[in-house]
Amino acid sequence: MQEIRNSQGKLVCRVDKASKTVEIVLKGCITLIRFFDDGTIRVINKDNAA
């Protein structure tokens, strides 16, 4: 996965071009955004605090 950082050097998200997935981790919550070839998008939220 490729890390995307903002102008302050903080990690914003990680991108996997092969699986067309964006992963965002914020305050213990993981959001996965996946783009499909037919134009649909799937968003999955996971609580990582457990």
C-alpha positions, 0 to 999 in steps of 0.5 A: 500500500502507498501511504498518502501524507498531508503537508505536515507529514501526517498519514492521511490514508493508504492506497492499494492500486491493485485492489482499488482500495483506500484505507483510512484510520482515524481514532481507532476506526478503520474505513475501507473504501473499495472501487469496483470496475462497474462503477460501484463503491463499497464502504466498510467501517470497522471499530479497531478499539476492541 
